[in-house]
Amino acid sequence: MRSLSKSIRVLSVIVPLVLASVPVFAQTVTGRILGTVTDSTGAAIRGAAVTITDTQRGTTRNLITDDAGAYVAPNLLAGTYKVRAESKGFKTVERVNVPLEVAQDVAIDLVLPPGQATETVVVTEDIPLLNTTTSTLGGTLSNKEINELPLNGRNYENLLQLRPGVIRYPGGGFSTTSTNGLRAEDNAYFVEGLFNSEPFSGQGIINGAGIAGDSATILPIDAIQEFNVQENPPAEYGWKPGAVMNVGLKSGTNLLHGTAFAFGRHGSMDARNYFNCASNPCAFSQIPAPKNPRTLEQFGGSLGGAFIKDKAFFFGAYEGQRYDVGNSFGGVTSPSMVPMPAPATPNCTSNTVSGDCANSIPNAVADLVAENIPISNASLLISGCTVTGSTVTCKGTGFPLNNQPNTNIVNGFPNQVGVDNAIGKVDYHFNERNTVSGMYFFGNNSGTVEDFPELQSKWRSKIHTRAQVAGGNWVWTPSARWVNEARFGYNRLYQPTFPGDLNTPASAYGLNTGVSGPLTGGLPRIGFAGAFVPGLGGFKWPKFQGPDTLVQFIDHVSYTVGTHAFKFGGELRRNAFNGGAFGNARGSITFLGGVALPASTALEDFFAGDPFKASVQVGDPSRQIHNWSFGAFFQDDWRATKTLTINYGLRYEFNSVIKDAHNLLGNFDPNSPPD
């Protein structure tokens, strides 16, 4: 086993023909405005003063053109800008209403006519749709498009497939977005320039996977300024081979603005599930059942504005979900509560009992009584049945009641979930050289769901997800040529799943499992061979994931000189996972038949209390694992000629081996020599 994992990626040298003579930087969550300033003959104007103004926030960036007449303003928030250029002996030119998208470049070339600087020429032409400044593939969706396009569940990830090369696996749902044939977990998600994945499963923390429903938490779409998909990304991106999903959040502006919404859906207008039969004849000999519920409520709002005009801004958004959605698990066989007629080949072993002892509780009990085999009190308590003489009475608290021979029960209980998501962001513009911002996301998901076919509602799973993401950003512009961007991020995910009857001790079911503790409550999982596929008891939980944490430090430096636009930097990350699956902590019991009697059925063995096998977990399966990751990159976008730009870069990544806090990990090499 190699003790270290390293990778070096050499990005392809890309030679795109471009229409504008401008330098380009590697992309980030913020955008760039760049271009050249020339006179009417096409000659470069050196030393022209360029002022870039965020018209929504009143902040400015002052630049001076170089020998080639070029200027670059990186690390700008998405929004609407005004670009102004002036030089002695020329009229002043302003380009207004310049839209800047998340992680995108906008090329603004200005031509200054001769005249007095006090005269101003205002240019209002539209920005070309074709981006000629970068070879990165992909596209951007703005907040307007996100809100206006059909978006079931208000999950922005459902719109990713509108970008070229992106598809969803059949059936959709979370963790099904594939780019160019790669796995869903191969995509890299960034929110506000921070890597948004947890280290255990590789899925996102915000809009991450849940046990039931859509994503466990949702980034409110009213908080999204824009998001884009980048394929063939520049060197500053790494860690995953797939596409880069870049999400930029809204910031406050000088004007107070906000939104509010509420949506509702009720199942009264929905058709029935095919397996949720209303009346006979039903498919697969199923019993008719009431219509499953389907209700969804989604509500929230946003608010943004300024603490201090032109300096300090705030933005916040909230989105909540409440849903109650029924499940239909078709063809679930349940023991009948009436004696079955004798089959062609009787299953019962007694000469005095005929019938179906594999599917009829009265037949199975009668056969055991006839063979003088005692009926297990624990089995009666678990099944919800009592036996008086040869009469069997069941309440339906264990096996569901089924008084119709040769029929199947369509079993299903609703998923009842509540989700609350909130995000806040602040921006402070100290001066034209220093800007800081910070964001915090909180998502909470709790509910009771049927994530596995269960025979009773009390055995549904209790789910919970709590996701928290905090980040800060400092952009320092010491001069017109240099820009430094430093970021810090902290991600935390806690996601336990419990059996519904965790707080009910096994002794309440008449069992002594021999184990005790806060994680061993509930009925042991009881399985049968062939019939009763769901079994008795909840699914094999509990399972704990988290708290998983990701701490990241990022620093990128941009430098422009001549026809070269350099960007270089690095990042350091600490990935940590805590948790474990206590799947068999409360035990597992299996009935196959042939134990109580030579030819007994699984149902007979169950009522006799004679299992084929049983197991219980021993020890503590939880682990506390962490590792370190380091990445460094260099990127140059070289304007070789007026019509040729060459993009090239190099990236290096290092991942340390994982370590457990208590040294509980090991490995086996069959080829290693004995000690």
C-alpha positions in Angstrom: 0.0 0.0 0.0 1.4 3.4 -0.9 1.8 5.7 2.0 1.2 8.8 0.0 -1.1 9.8 -2.7 0.0 12.5 -5.1 -1.2 13.8 -8.4 0.0 16.3 -11.0 -2.3 17.5 -13.6 -1.0 19.3 -16.7 -3.8 21.1 -18.2 -4.1 20.9 -22.0 -2.6 23.8 -23.9 -5.6 25.5 -25.5 -5.1 27.9 -28.4 -8.4 29.6 -29.1 -8.8 32.3 -31.7 -10.2 35.4 -30.1 -11.8 38.5 -31.4 -10.5 40.9 -28.7 -7.0 41.6 -27.7 -7.4 41.2 -24.0 -5.7 39.3 -21.2 -7.6 36.7 -19.2 -7.3 35.1 -15.8 -8.4 31.8 -14.4 -11.9 31.9 -13.3 -13.3 32.1 -9.7 -16.7 32.6 -8.1 -16.2 36.3 -8.7 -16.1 37.8 -12.2 -13.7 40.1 -14.1 -13.9 43.1 -16.3 -11.0 43.5 -18.7 -10.1 45.1 -22.0 -8.0 47.6 -23.8 -8.1 51.4 -24.2 -7.0 52.7 -27.7 -7.3 55.8 -29.7 -9.3 56.1 -33.0 -6.4 54.7 -35.0 -6.1 51.6 -32.9 -3.0 52.6 -31.0 -2.8 51.6 -27.4 -3.2 54.4 -24.8 -0.7 53.9 -22.0 -1.5 55.3 -18.6 -5.2 55.8 -19.2 -7.3 56.0 -16.0 -10.0 53.3 -15.9 -12.7 53.5 -13.2 -15.0 50.5 -12.7 -18.1 51.3 -10.6 -20.6 48.8 -9.1 -23.8 50.8 -9.8 -25.8 48.8 -7.3 -23.4 49.2 -4.4 -21.5 52.4 -5.2 -18.1 50.8 -4.9 -15.3 51.5 -7.4 -12.0 50.0 -8.6 -9.4 52.4 -10.1 -6.9 51.1 -12.7 -4.2 52.3 -15.0 -3.6 50.8 -18.4 -0.2 49.2 -19.2 2.0 49.6 -22.2 -0.4 47.6 -24.3 -3.3 49.7 -23.2 -4.7 46.8 -21.3 -6.5 46.7 -17.9 -7.9 43.9 -15.7 -10.2 44.2 -12.7 -10.5 40.7 -11.2 -12.5 39.6 -8.1 -15.6 41.6 -8.8 -19.0 40.7 -7.4 -21.6 39.7 -9.9 -23.8 42.7 -10.8 -24.2 45.7 -13.1 -21.2 47.9 -13.7 -20.1 51.1 -15.4 -16.6 51.3 -17.0 -15.1 54.8 -17.4 -11.8 55.6 -19.2 -10.1 59.0 -19.5 -6.7 60.2 -20.7 -5.3 63.7 -21.3 -6.0 64.9 -24.9 -9.0 62.5 -25.3 -12.7 62.6 -24.5 -13.9 60.6 -21.6 -15.8 57.4 -22.6 -18.2 55.5 -20.3 -19.7 52.1 -21.0 -22.8 51.7 -18.9 -25.1 48.8 -17.9 -22.3 46.2 -18.1 -23.7 42.9 -16.7 -21.1 40.8 -14.9 -22.0 37.1 -14.2 -20.6 34.7 -11.6 -17.2 33.4 -12.5 -17.3 35.0 -15.9 -15.2 37.5 -17.9 -16.5 40.6 -19.6 -14.3 42.2 -22.3 -14.9 46.0 -22.6 -12.7 47.6 -25.2 -12.9 51.4 -25.2 -11.9 53.8 -28.0 -11.2 57.3 -26.9 -11.8 60.0 -29.5 -9.6 63.1 -29.4 -11.0 66.1 -27.5 -11.3 67.5 -24.0 -11.4 65.2 -21.0 -14.4 67.2 -19.8 -16.4 65.8 -22.7 -18.0 62.4 -22.1 -19.1 59.8 -24.6 -21.6 57.3 -23.2 -21.7 53.9 -24.9 -24.8 51.7 -24.4 -24.3 48.8 -26.8 -25.0 45.3 -25.6 -22.2 42.9 -24.5 -21.6 40.2 -27.2 -23.2 36.8 -26.4 -20.0 35.0 -27.5 -17.4 34.9 -24.8 -14.1 35.2 -26.6 -11.9 35.5 -23.5 -11.7 31.9 -22.3 -11.6 28.3 -23.6 -13.6 27.0 -20.6 -16.9 25.3 -21.7 -20.2 25.6 -19.9 -22.8 28.2 -19.3 -24.5 30.4 -16.7 -28.0 30.6 -15.4 -29.0 33.8 -13.7 -31.4 34.3 -10.8 -34.1 35.5 -13.2 -33.8 32.3 -15.3 -33.7 30.1 -12.1 -36.9 31.7 -10.9 -38.7 31.6 -14.2 -37.9 28.1 -15.4 -40.0 25.2 -14.2 -38.2 24.0 -11.1 -39.9 21.2 -9.1 -38.8 21.4 -5.5 -36.9 24.7 -6.0 -33.6 22.8 -6.1 -31.2 24.5 -8.4 -29.4 21.2 -9.1 -32.4 20.1 -11.1 -31.5 22.8 -13.7 -27.9 21.6 -14.2 -29.0 19.3 -17.0 -29.8 22.3 -19.1 -26.0 22.8 -19.7 -24.2 20.9 -22.5 -22.8 17.5 -21.5 -24.9 17.2 -18.3 -27.5 14.5 -17.9 -29.5 13.0 -15.0 -29.7 9.3 -14.3 -33.1 7.8 -15.1 -35.5 8.6 -12.2 -33.7 11.8 -11.2 -33.3 12.8 -7.6 -30.2 13.7 -5.6 -26.8 12.4 -6.6 -27.8 11.6 -10.2 -26.1 14.5 -12.1 -23.5 13.1 -14.5 -21.2 15.1 -16.8 -19.7 13.6 -19.9 -20.4 10.0 -18.7 -18.7 10.4 -15.3 -20.2 9.4 -12.0 -22.3 11.8 -10.1 -19.8 12.2 -7.2 -17.1 13.2 -9.7 -18.5 16.7 -10.0 -17.1 19.5 -7.9 -19.5 21.9 -6.2 -18.5 25.4 -5.1 -20.5 27.9 -3.1 -19.0 31.3 -2.8 -15.7 29.9 -3.9 -15.6 27.3 -1.2 -15.5 23.6 -1.9 -18.9 22.3 -0.9 -18.5 18.5 -0.3 -18.2 16.3 2.8 -15.3 13.9 2.9 -17.2 10.6 3.6 -19.4 10.2 0.6 -18.1 13.0 -1.6 -21.6 14.5 -1.9 -22.5 18.1 -1.3 -23.2 19.5 2.2 -25.6 22.2 0.9 -28.1 20.4 -1.3 -26.6 17.1 0.0 -28.1 13.6 -0.1 -30.9 12.6 2.3 -32.4 9.3 3.4 -35.7 10.2 1.8 -37.2 12.9 -0.5 -35.1 15.3 -2.5 -31.9 16.8 -1.0 -31.7 16.9 2.7 -31.1 20.6 2.7 -31.8 23.2 0.1 -29.9 26.4 -0.8 -32.8 29.0 -1.2 -32.8 29.9 -4.8 -33.7 33.5 -3.9 -30.2 33.7 -2.5 -28.5 32.6 -5.7 -27.2 35.4 -7.9 -26.2 32.9 -10.6 -24.6 29.6 -11.1 -22.6 28.2 -13.9 -21.2 24.9 -15.1 -17.5 24.8 -16.2 -16.0 22.0 -18.2 -12.4 22.0 -19.1 -11.8 24.4 -16.2 -8.6 26.3 -15.5 -5.8 25.1 -13.2 -7.2 26.7 -10.0 -9.9 24.0 -9.9 -9.1 20.4 -9.0 -10.0 17.4 -6.7 -12.7 16.0 -9.0 -12.5 15.0 -12.7 -16.0 16.1 -13.6 -17.5 19.5 -14.2 -17.2 22.4 -11.8 -20.6 23.7 -10.5 -20.0 27.3 -9.3 -22.7 29.0 -7.2 -22.5 32.7 -6.4 -24.7 34.2 -3.7 -26.5 37.5 -3.8 -25.1 40.5 -2.0 -27.0 43.4 -0.5 -27.2 46.7 -2.4 -27.8 50.4 -1.5 -31.5 49.8 -2.2 -33.5 47.6 0.2 -35.0 44.7 -1.7 -36.7 41.4 -0.8 -38.9 38.6 -1.9 -41.6 36.3 -0.3 -43.2 33.2 -1.7 -45.4 30.3 -0.7 -46.4 27.2 -2.7 -48.7 24.4 -1.8 -49.6 21.0 -3.3 -52.3 18.6 -2.2 -52.9 15.0 -3.3 -56.7 15.5 -3.9 -55.9 16.3 -7.5 -53.3 13.6 -8.0 -54.0 10.2 -9.5 -53.5 7.1 -7.4 -50.3 5.1 -7.5 -50.7 2.0 -9.7 -50.1 -0.2 -6.6 -52.4 1.8 -4.4 -55.6 0.1 -5.7 -59.0 1.6 -4.9 -61.3 -1.4 -5.6 -61.1 -5.0 -6.8 -59.9 -6.4 -9.1 -56.5 -5.1 -8.1 -53.1 -5.9 -9.7 -51.2 -8.9 -8.2 -54.2 -9.9 -6.1 -53.7 -6.9 -3.8 -56.2 -5.7 -1.2 -57.8 -2.3 -1.9 -56.4 0.5 0.3 -57.1 4.2 1.1 -55.4 6.7 -1.2 -51.9 7.6 -0.1 -51.4 11.2 1.0 -49.3 13.7 -1.0 -49.0 17.2 0.4 -46.2 19.7 0.0 -45.7 23.2 1.4 -42.8 25.3 0.5 -42.4 28.9 1.7 -39.8 31.5 2.5 -38.3 34.9 1.6 -35.3 37.1 1.3 -34.1 40.6 2.2 -31.1 42.6 1.3 -29.8 46.1 1.8 -27.1 48.3 3.2 -25.9 48.9 6.7 -23.8 51.8 5.5 -24.4 53.2 2.0 -21.7 52.4 -0.5 -19.7 50.5 2.2 -21.5 47.7 4.2 -24.2 45.4 2.8 -26.3 42.5 4.1 -28.4 39.8 2.5 -30.4 36.9 4.0 -32.8 34.3 2.8 -34.9 31.5 4.3 -36.7 28.6 2.8 -38.8 25.9 4.5 -40.5 22.7 3.4 -43.1 20.5 5.0 -44.2 17.4 3.1 -46.3 14.3 3.8 -45.9 11.8 0.9 -47.3 8.2 1.0 -45.4 5.1 -0.2 -46.7 2.0 -2.0 -44.7 -1.2 -1.7 -46.6 -3.6 -3.9 -46.9 -7.4 -3.5 -46.0 -7.6 0.2 -47.0 -11.0 1.4 -48.6 -11.1 4.8 -49.7 -14.2 6.9 -53.4 -14.7 6.5 -55.6 -14.5 9.6 -57.9 -17.2 8.3 -57.1 -20.9 7.8 -56.0 -21.6 4.3 -57.6 -24.5 2.3 -55.3 -27.5 2.0 -52.9 -27.0 -0.9 -52.2 -29.8 -3.5 -49.1 -30.8 -1.4 -49.9 -30.0 2.3 -47.1 -28.0 4.0 -48.2 -29.0 7.5 -46.5 -31.8 9.3 -49.3 -33.0 11.5 -51.7 -35.7 10.2 -54.6 -33.9 11.9 -53.9 -30.5 10.4 -54.2 -29.6 6.7 -53.7 -26.2 5.2 -50.9 -23.7 4.4 -48.6 -23.5 7.4 -46.3 -21.2 5.5 -48.8 -18.4 5.0 -51.6 -19.0 7.5 -51.0 -18.1 11.2 -54.0 -20.3 12.4 -52.7 -23.3 10.4 -49.1 -22.8 11.6 -50.2 -22.5 15.3 -52.6 -25.5 15.0 -49.8 -27.6 13.6 -47.5 -26.8 16.4 -50.2 -27.5 19.0 -50.9 -30.8 17.4 -47.2 -31.7 17.6 -47.1 -30.7 21.3 -44.6 -27.9 20.6 -45.1 -24.9 23.0 -45.9 -21.6 21.4 -43.3 -18.9 22.2 -44.6 -16.1 24.4 -42.1 -13.7 22.9 -43.3 -14.6 19.4 -46.9 -14.0 20.4 -46.0 -10.6 21.9 -44.0 -9.6 18.8 -46.7 -10.7 16.3 -49.5 -9.2 18.4 -51.4 -12.5 18.7 -52.8 -14.6 21.5 -53.7 -18.3 21.5 -56.5 -19.7 23.5 -56.8 -23.5 23.0 -56.7 -23.8 19.2 -58.1 -20.3 18.6 -55.7 -17.6 17.4 -56.5 -13.9 17.7 -54.3 -11.1 16.4 -54.5 -7.3 16.9 -52.4 -6.4 13.9 -49.6 -4.8 16.0 -47.0 -7.1 14.5 -48.1 -8.9 11.4 -50.7 -6.7 9.6 -54.2 -8.1 9.6 -55.1 -9.9 6.4 -58.4 -11.8 6.4 -58.5 -12.5 2.7 -56.8 -15.7 1.5 -54.4 -15.6 -1.5 -54.0 -11.8 -1.4 -51.1 -9.5 -1.0 -51.0 -6.4 1.2 -49.9 -3.1 -0.4 -48.0 -1.8 2.5 -46.8 1.7 2.8 -46.6 4.5 5.3 -46.0 8.2 4.6 -42.8 10.1 4.7 -43.4 13.1 7.0 -40.5 15.6 6.9 -39.8 19.2 7.8 -36.9 21.1 6.3 -35.6 24.6 7.3 -32.8 26.4 5.5 -31.3 29.8 6.1 -28.4 31.7 4.7 -26.8 35.1 5.4 -24.1 37.2 3.8 -22.4 40.4 4.6 -20.0 42.5 2.5 -17.8 45.4 3.8 -15.9 47.7 1.4 -13.2 49.3 3.5 -11.7 51.2 0.6 -10.9 50.5 -3.1 -8.0 48.3 -2.0 -9.7 46.1 0.7 -13.0 44.3 0.6 -14.2 41.5 3.0 -17.3 39.3 3.0 -18.7 36.5 5.0 -21.5 33.9 4.7 -23.2 31.4 6.9 -25.6 28.6 5.9 -27.7 26.6 8.3 -29.9 23.6 7.1 -32.0 21.3 9.3 -33.9 18.3 8.1 -36.0 16.1 10.5 -38.7 13.6 9.9 -40.1 10.0 10.0 -39.8 8.1 6.8 -40.2 4.6 5.3 -36.8 4.1 3.7 -37.3 0.3 3.6 -40.6 -1.6 3.3 -41.9 -2.0 6.9 -44.9 -3.9 8.2 -45.8 -1.3 10.9 -45.6 2.5 11.0 -43.8 2.4 14.4 -40.8 0.9 12.6 -40.3 3.7 10.2 -36.9 5.5 10.4 -36.2 8.7 12.2 -34.0 10.9 10.0 -32.1 14.0 10.8 -29.6 16.2 8.9 -27.9 19.3 10.1 -25.6 21.1 7.7 -23.6 24.2 8.5 -21.2 26.1 6.2 -19.3 29.3 7.2 -16.9 31.2 5.1 -14.9 34.4 4.8 -13.2 36.2 1.9 -10.7 39.1 1.8 -9.8 40.7 -1.5 -6.7 42.9 -1.3 -5.6 45.1 -4.3 -2.2 46.6 -3.5 -1.8 48.0 -7.0 -3.4 47.9 -10.4 -1.3 44.9 -11.4 -1.7 42.8 -8.2 -4.8 41.3 -6.6 -4.7 38.8 -3.7 -7.8 36.8 -2.7 -7.8 34.9 0.6 -10.6 32.6 1.6 -11.4 30.5 4.7 -14.2 27.9 5.0 -15.6 25.6 7.5 -18.2 22.9 6.6 -19.9 20.6 9.1 -22.4 17.8 8.5 -24.2 15.7 11.1 -26.6 13.0 9.7 -27.8 10.2 12.1 -30.6 7.7 11.2 -32.4 5.9 14.0 -35.0 3.0 14.1 -38.4 4.3 15.0 -38.6 2.2 18.2 -35.1 3.0 19.4 -36.4 4.0 22.8 -38.4 0.7 23.2 -36.1 -1.8 24.9 -36.0 -5.4 23.5 -37.4 -6.6 26.8 -40.7 -4.9 25.9 -41.0 -7.4 23.1 -40.2 -10.3 25.5 -36.6 -10.7 24.3 -33.3 -10.6 26.1 -30.7 -9.8 23.5 -27.8 -9.7 26.0 -26.8 -6.2 25.0 -27.8 -2.8 26.5 -27.1 0.8 25.8 -28.5 3.9 24.1 -28.1 2.4 20.6 -29.4 -1.1 21.2 -33.1 -0.4 21.7 -35.9 -1.6 19.4 -37.0 -4.9 18.1 -34.2 -7.0 16.6 -34.6 -7.4 12.8 -36.5 -10.6 12.2 -36.4 -12.0 8.7 -38.0 -14.9 7.0 -37.1 -17.0 4.0 -39.2 -16.4 0.9 -42.3 -14.9 2.5 -42.7 -11.7 4.6 -39.9 -9.9 2.7 -40.1 -6.8 4.9 -39.8 -8.8 8.0 -40.6 -7.6 11.6 -38.8 -4.7 13.2 -37.2 -1.7 11.7 -34.4 -1.5 9.2 -30.8 -2.1 10.5 -30.2 1.3 12.0 -28.9 3.3 13.8 -26.2 4.8 11.6 -24.2 7.9 12.4 -22.5 10.1 9.9 -20.8 13.0 11.5 -20.0 15.4 12.5 -18.0 15.4 9.2 -15.9 18.5 8.9 -13.9 20.3 6.2 -11.6 23.1 7.0 -10.1 24.9 4.0 -7.7 27.8 3.5 -7.3 29.3 0.0 -5.1 32.0 -1.4 -4.9 33.1 -5.0 -2.7 35.8 -6.5 -3.4 37.6 -9.8 -0.6 39.5 -11.6 -0.7 41.2 -15.0 2.5 42.1 -16.9 2.6 43.0 -20.5 0.7 40.4 -22.6 0.7 37.9 -19.8 -2.0 37.4 -17.1 -0.7 35.2 -14.4 -2.6 33.6 -11.6 -1.1 31.2 -9.0 -1.9 30.1 -5.5 -2.7 27.1 -3.3 -5.1 25.7 -0.8 -4.9 23.5 2.3 -7.7 21.3 3.6 -8.4 19.1 6.6 -11.0 16.4 5.9 -12.6 14.6 8.9 -15.2 11.9 9.3 -16.7 10.7 12.5 -19.3 8.0 12.8 -20.2 4.4 12.3 -23.1 2.0 11.4 -24.6 0.2 14.4 -26.7 -1.8 12.1 -26.7 -5.0 14.1 -26.4 -3.4 17.6 -29.9 -4.7 18.6 -29.5 -8.0 16.9 -30.8 -9.9 13.9 -32.9 -13.1 13.9 -33.6 -15.3 10.8 -36.2 -18.1 10.5 -35.8 -20.4 7.5 -37.8 -23.5 8.6 -36.9 -27.0 9.4 -35.8 -26.3 13.0 -38.9 -26.8 15.2 -39.9 -29.8 13.1 -38.1 -31.6 10.3 -40.4 -30.1 7.7 -41.6 -27.0 9.6 -42.1 -23.7 7.8 -40.4 -20.4 8.7 -43.7 -19.2 10.2 -44.0 -22.3 12.4 -40.4 -21.9 13.5 -41.2 -18.3 14.4 -44.1 -19.2 16.7 -42.1 -22.0 18.2 -39.3 -19.6 18.9 -36.7 -21.7 17.1 -34.6 -19.4 14.8 -32.2 -20.7 12.1 -29.6 -18.2 13.2 -29.1 -15.0 15.2 -26.4 -12.4 15.4 -25.6 -9.3 17.4 -22.9 -6.7 17.0 -19.9 -6.7 19.3 -17.6 -3.7 19.8 -17.7 -0.1 18.7 -17.8 0.4 15.0 -17.4 4.1 15.1 -14.2 5.7 13.8 -12.7 9.2 13.9 -10.8 9.6 10.6 -9.0 12.5 9.1 -6.5 13.4 6.4 -4.9 16.5 4.9 -5.0 17.7 1.3 -2.9 20.3 -0.4 -3.2 21.8 -3.9 -1.1 24.4 -5.8 -1.5 25.8 -9.3 -0.1 28.1 -11.9 -2.0 29.6 -14.8 -1.0 31.9 -17.6 -3.2 33.4 -20.2 -0.9 34.8 -22.8 -2.1 37.2 -25.5 0.4 36.1 -28.2 -1.1 38.3 -30.9 -4.3 40.4 -31.3 -6.2 37.4 -32.5 -4.5 34.6 -30.5 -4.6 33.8 -26.8 -2.8 30.7 -25.4 -4.1 29.3 -22.0 -1.9 26.9 -20.2 -1.5 25.9 -16.6 -0.2 23.3 -14.1 -1.8 21.9 -11.0 -0.3 19.7 -8.2 -2.3 17.9 -5.6 -1.3 15.9 -2.5 -3.5 13.8 -0.3 -2.2 12.2 2.8 -3.3 8.7 3.9 -6.3 8.6 6.3 -5.7 8.2 10.0 -7.9 7.2 12.9 -7.7 9.2 16.1 -7.3 6.0 18.1 -5.2 4.1 15.6 -8.0 1.6 14.8 -7.4 1.2 11.1 -5.4 -1.6 9.6 -4.5 -3.3 6.3 -3.6 -6.8 5.2 -1.1 -7.6 2.6 -1.0 -11.4 1.7 2.3 -11.0 0.0 4.1 -9.5 3.0 6.7 -11.8 4.7 5.8 -13.1 8.1 7.4 -11.6 11.2 
